[in-house]
C-alpha cells in the first residue's frame, strides 16, 4: 500500500500543472477566511458579514464545507489528468511491464483520491476551527463538536466526485473530453429531473425521490445550502411566508447512496482496465 501510494505521489509531484492546481485549490479554501473581512458601511447602516453568524459553531461546519466543495473542480482536473497522462505518455503500459498489476495500478490511483480527500477534509476542519474560535459566539466544547457529520459528508462527497472523475478518465482517456462529459452529465441530470418533474410524473416528490439516486445529484444532496439557516434569512422568509424547510444534518441513507456509487465507479474502472489491451 505504501509503495503504491509513493509511486502515485511521485507522479503527481513531478507534474508542474498538477502542483499548481493543488496549490490553487488549497489557496481558495484558505480564502474562505477572507469572508470575515467583508464589511459594508452605508451611513448609519453597517454590515459585517462575520457578525451575521456564519462563523458560529456549529453552523460553520455546514457553511464552510458547502463553500469549499465548490472548489473541488481544481482537484477533479488533477484526477482526470492523472489517468489521461498515463495513456498519453504510455506510462500505464510501462508500469504493467515493470510488474505492476492492473489491480495495483487502480489501487494506487484510489489511494491518491483518498489522500487528497483526507487532506482536504483536515484542512477545512483546521480553517473552520480557527475561524470559529475567533468569531463564534458559542465556544462550549459540546457546541463546537456538534454537527461534525458535515465533515464526514464533505469527505464522502470528495471521494465520490473524484471516483466519478477517475472513471471518466479511464473511460475516455482524454482529460479535456472527460471534463466536458462531466459537464454534460451534470446538465443531463438536470434535464432528466425536469422531464420527470413536469412531464413524466408531474410530481415534485416522486421526481426528487428518483433524482436522489443520480450520481452527481446524490453527492450534492450530502451538503445542502446553508444560507436558509441564517437568522436574517429566516426572518425575511417568515415575513414573506416562505418555508425553506429543515436543512440541518446529514442523512445516513444519503451517505450510503454515494458510497454505493464510489464502489460502482471503482468496479467499472477496474473492469475497463481488465478488458483493455494496454
C-alpha positions as CSV (number, residue, x, y, z in Angstrom):
1,X,0.0,0.0,0.0
2,X,2.7,2.4,1.0
3,X,4.7,1.6,-2.1
4,X,1.7,2.1,-4.4
5,X,0.9,5.4,-2.8
6,X,4.5,6.7,-3.1
7,X,4.6,5.7,-6.8
8,X,1.5,7.8,-7.4
9,X,2.6,10.7,-5.2
10,X,5.9,10.9,-7.1
11,X,4.0,11.1,-10.4
12,X,1.7,13.8,-9.0
13,X,4.6,15.9,-7.6
14,X,6.6,15.6,-10.8
15,X,3.7,17.2,-12.8
16,X,4.1,21.0,-12.5
17,X,0.5,21.7,-13.6
18,X,-0.9,19.4,-11.0
19,X,1.2,21.0,-8.3
20,X,-0.2,24.4,-9.4
21,X,-3.8,23.2,-9.4
22,X,-3.4,21.5,-6.0
23,X,-1.9,24.7,-4.5
24,X,-4.6,26.8,-6.1
25,X,-7.3,24.5,-4.6
26,X,-5.9,24.9,-1.0
27,X,-5.4,28.6,-1.5
28,X,-9.0,29.0,-2.5
29,X,-10.1,27.1,0.6
30,X,-8.0,29.4,2.7
31,X,-9.7,32.3,1.1
32,X,-12.9,31.4,3.0
33,X,-11.3,33.3,5.9
34,X,-11.4,36.5,3.8
35,X,-15.2,36.4,4.2
36,X,-14.6,37.7,7.7
37,X,-13.2,40.9,6.3
38,X,-16.3,41.8,4.2
39,X,-17.8,45.0,5.5
40,X,-20.3,47.5,4.1
41,X,-20.8,50.9,5.5
42,X,-23.7,53.0,4.2
43,X,-24.0,55.9,6.6
44,X,-25.7,54.6,9.7
45,X,-26.1,51.2,8.2
46,X,-23.1,49.0,9.0
47,X,-22.9,45.4,7.7
48,X,-20.2,43.0,8.8
49,X,-20.6,39.5,7.3
50,X,-18.8,37.8,10.1
51,X,-21.3,39.2,12.6
52,X,-24.2,37.6,10.8
53,X,-23.4,34.3,12.4
54,X,-21.8,32.4,9.5
55,X,-18.7,31.6,11.7
56,X,-20.7,30.5,14.7
57,X,-20.4,26.9,15.9
58,X,-21.8,24.5,14.8
59,X,-23.2,26.4,11.7
60,X,-19.6,27.0,10.5
61,X,-19.2,23.3,9.7
62,X,-22.1,23.4,7.4
63,X,-21.2,26.7,5.8
64,X,-17.5,26.1,5.2
65,X,-17.9,22.5,3.8
66,X,-20.6,23.8,1.4
67,X,-18.4,26.6,0.1
68,X,-15.2,24.5,0.0
69,X,-17.0,21.8,-2.0
70,X,-17.3,24.2,-4.9
71,X,-13.5,24.3,-5.3
72,X,-13.3,20.5,-5.9
73,X,-13.1,21.1,-9.7
74,X,-9.5,22.0,-9.3
75,X,-8.7,18.6,-7.9
76,X,-11.0,17.0,-10.4
77,X,-8.8,18.3,-13.2
78,X,-5.8,16.7,-11.4
79,X,-7.6,13.4,-11.1
80,X,-8.7,13.3,-14.7
81,X,-5.2,14.3,-15.9
82,X,-3.7,11.8,-13.6
83,X,-5.2,8.9,-15.6
84,X,-5.2,10.7,-19.0
85,X,-1.4,11.3,-18.8
86,X,-0.9,7.5,-18.2
87,X,-2.4,6.8,-21.6
88,X,-0.8,9.7,-23.5
89,X,2.6,9.1,-22.0
90,X,2.3,5.3,-22.2
91,X,3.3,5.1,-18.6
92,X,0.5,2.7,-17.8
93,X,1.9,0.2,-20.2
94,X,5.3,0.6,-18.8
95,X,4.1,0.2,-15.2
96,X,2.5,-3.1,-16.2
97,X,5.6,-4.2,-17.9
98,X,7.6,-3.4,-14.8
99,X,5.4,-5.8,-12.8
100,X,2.6,-3.6,-11.5
101,X,-0.7,-5.4,-11.9
102,X,-3.9,-3.7,-13.1
103,X,-5.4,-4.1,-9.7
104,X,-2.3,-2.4,-8.1
105,X,-2.4,0.3,-10.7
106,X,-6.1,1.1,-9.9
107,X,-5.4,0.9,-6.1
108,X,-2.5,3.4,-6.4
109,X,-4.9,5.9,-8.1
110,X,-7.6,5.3,-5.5
111,X,-5.1,5.8,-2.7
112,X,-4.3,9.2,-4.1
113,X,-8.0,10.0,-4.3
114,X,-8.4,9.1,-0.6
115,X,-5.2,11.1,0.3
116,X,-6.4,14.2,-1.4
117,X,-9.9,13.9,0.1
118,X,-8.5,13.3,3.7
119,X,-6.1,16.2,3.4
120,X,-8.9,18.4,2.1
121,X,-11.1,17.4,5.0
122,X,-8.5,18.0,7.6
123,X,-7.6,21.4,6.0
124,X,-11.2,22.6,6.1
125,X,-11.5,21.3,9.7
126,X,-8.5,23.4,10.7
127,X,-9.7,26.5,8.9
128,X,-13.2,26.2,10.3
129,X,-12.0,25.6,13.8
130,X,-9.7,28.6,13.7
131,X,-12.4,30.9,12.3
132,X,-15.0,29.5,14.8
133,X,-12.8,30.1,17.8
134,X,-12.1,33.6,16.6
135,X,-15.6,34.7,15.6
136,X,-18.2,32.3,17.1
137,X,-20.4,33.5,19.9
138,X,-20.6,29.9,21.2
139,X,-17.3,28.2,22.3
140,X,-18.5,25.4,24.5
141,X,-17.0,22.0,23.6
142,X,-20.4,20.4,23.2
143,X,-21.4,23.1,20.7
144,X,-18.1,23.2,18.9
145,X,-18.1,19.5,18.1
146,X,-21.7,19.1,17.2
147,X,-22.8,18.7,13.5
148,X,-19.4,17.3,12.7
149,X,-21.2,15.0,10.3
150,X,-20.8,17.7,7.7
151,X,-17.0,16.9,7.7
152,X,-17.8,13.3,7.0
153,X,-20.2,14.3,4.3
154,X,-17.5,16.6,2.8
155,X,-15.1,13.7,2.7
156,X,-17.5,11.2,1.1
157,X,-18.6,13.9,-1.4
158,X,-15.0,14.4,-2.5
159,X,-14.2,10.7,-2.7
160,X,-17.4,10.2,-4.7
161,X,-16.8,13.0,-7.1
162,X,-13.2,12.1,-7.7
163,X,-14.1,8.5,-8.2
164,X,-16.5,9.6,-10.9
165,X,-13.8,11.7,-12.5
166,X,-11.4,8.8,-12.3
167,X,-13.9,6.5,-14.1
168,X,-14.4,9.1,-16.8
169,X,-10.7,9.4,-17.2
170,X,-10.4,5.6,-17.7
171,X,-13.4,5.5,-20.0
172,X,-12.5,8.4,-22.3
173,X,-8.7,8.6,-21.8
174,X,-8.5,12.3,-22.7
175,X,-8.8,14.9,-19.9
176,X,-10.5,17.6,-21.9
177,X,-13.2,15.2,-23.2
178,X,-13.6,13.6,-19.8
179,X,-14.2,17.0,-18.2
180,X,-16.5,18.0,-21.0
181,X,-18.5,14.8,-20.4
182,X,-18.6,15.6,-16.7
183,X,-20.3,19.0,-17.5
184,X,-22.7,17.3,-20.0
185,X,-23.6,14.7,-17.4
186,X,-24.5,17.4,-14.9
187,X,-26.7,19.0,-17.5
188,X,-28.2,15.6,-18.3
189,X,-29.2,15.0,-14.7
190,X,-30.9,18.4,-14.6
191,X,-32.8,17.9,-17.9
192,X,-33.9,14.4,-16.8
193,X,-35.1,15.7,-13.4
194,X,-37.0,18.5,-15.2
195,X,-38.6,15.9,-17.5
196,X,-39.7,13.8,-14.6
197,X,-40.9,16.7,-12.6
198,X,-43.0,18.5,-15.2
199,X,-43.8,15.8,-17.9
200,X,-43.4,12.2,-16.9
201,X,-44.8,12.3,-13.3
202,X,-45.7,15.9,-12.9
203,X,-45.0,15.4,-9.2
204,X,-42.1,17.0,-7.4
205,X,-41.9,14.5,-4.6
206,X,-41.7,11.5,-7.0
207,X,-39.0,13.3,-9.1
208,X,-37.0,14.2,-6.0
209,X,-37.2,10.6,-4.8
210,X,-35.8,9.2,-8.0
211,X,-33.3,12.0,-8.6
212,X,-31.6,11.4,-5.2
213,X,-30.1,8.3,-6.8
214,X,-28.4,10.2,-9.7
215,X,-24.6,10.2,-9.2
216,X,-23.9,13.9,-9.1
217,X,-27.2,14.8,-7.5
218,X,-26.6,12.3,-4.7
219,X,-23.3,13.9,-4.0
220,X,-24.8,17.4,-4.0
221,X,-27.5,16.2,-1.6
222,X,-24.9,15.4,1.1
223,X,-24.4,19.1,1.9
224,X,-27.4,21.2,1.3
225,X,-27.3,25.0,1.0
226,X,-26.6,26.6,4.4
227,X,-27.9,30.1,3.8
228,X,-31.6,29.4,4.8
229,X,-30.3,28.6,8.3
230,X,-29.1,32.2,8.9
231,X,-31.4,34.1,11.3
232,X,-31.6,37.1,8.9
233,X,-32.8,34.8,6.1
234,X,-35.3,33.1,8.4
235,X,-36.7,36.5,9.4
236,X,-37.2,37.6,5.8
237,X,-38.7,34.2,5.0
238,X,-41.2,34.4,7.8
239,X,-42.2,37.9,6.7
240,X,-43.0,36.8,3.2
241,X,-44.5,33.5,4.2
242,X,-41.7,31.3,2.6
243,X,-40.7,28.0,4.1
244,X,-37.2,26.7,3.3
245,X,-37.7,23.5,5.4
246,X,-35.1,21.9,7.6
247,X,-31.6,21.7,6.0
248,X,-29.6,20.8,9.1
249,X,-27.9,17.5,9.5
250,X,-26.6,14.8,7.1
251,X,-28.8,11.7,6.4
252,X,-27.2,8.3,6.7
253,X,-29.0,7.0,3.6
254,X,-27.6,9.8,1.5
255,X,-24.1,8.8,2.6
256,X,-24.8,5.2,1.7
257,X,-26.0,6.2,-1.8
258,X,-22.8,8.0,-2.5
259,X,-20.7,5.1,-1.1
260,X,-22.6,2.8,-3.4
261,X,-21.7,5.0,-6.4
262,X,-18.0,5.0,-5.3
263,X,-18.0,1.2,-5.3
264,X,-19.7,1.2,-8.7
265,X,-17.2,3.7,-10.3
266,X,-14.2,1.9,-8.9
267,X,-15.6,-1.5,-10.0
268,X,-16.3,-0.2,-13.5
269,X,-12.9,1.4,-13.8
270,X,-11.3,-2.0,-12.9
271,X,-13.4,-3.8,-15.4
272,X,-12.5,-1.4,-18.1
273,X,-8.8,-1.8,-17.3
274,X,-9.2,-5.5,-17.3
275,X,-10.9,-5.6,-20.7
276,X,-8.4,-3.4,-22.5
277,X,-5.2,-4.5,-24.2
278,X,-2.9,-1.8,-22.8
